[in-house]
Amino acid sequence: MTMRYMFMKNIAKLEAALASMPGAAQPTLVEGKWRAPAMSRRKVAELRKAAIAMGKEWPWDVANKNPEYKPPKGHKHERDQGLREAKIEAALKKQPALIEAHKKHRREVRAGKDVTAFDQILMTTKEKILKSRQNPANQKRS
């Protein structure tokens, strides 16, 4: 005979089972070891159904938690899009000054401003080019 039919036929057993609740449905810690609950979840569910069918109150129902809505996380490139656009915009604002500095530097190298008048007289064109390439100020920037 299942618990449900037993509870439905015998009101005294239903009352006794309701009196042992909620302790009978919870595990207990005895001498550092956990013991299984006296009533399994299936038996507790049958007891609940029988109690409600008999018109008894069942105060141990736990309301479902309604979790707060969290928007979807999305893709990382979508989350970082604003930062990336701001970084690009800041770099574009610096660009005209960088281009002008680069052009000025290239003009100076071509004009041979790093070569002295003495070098102009004594050096061949190849030697002047080699000297300008060895100068760390004239190295290509990476």
Secondary structure, DSSP 8 states (H G I E B T S, - for coil): --HHHHHHH-HHHHHHHHHTTTGGGS-EEETTEEE--SS-HHHHHHHHHHHHHTT---TT---------------HHHHTHHHHHHHHHHHHHHHHHHHHHHHHHHHHHHHTTTS-HHHHHH--HHHHHHHHHHSGGGS---
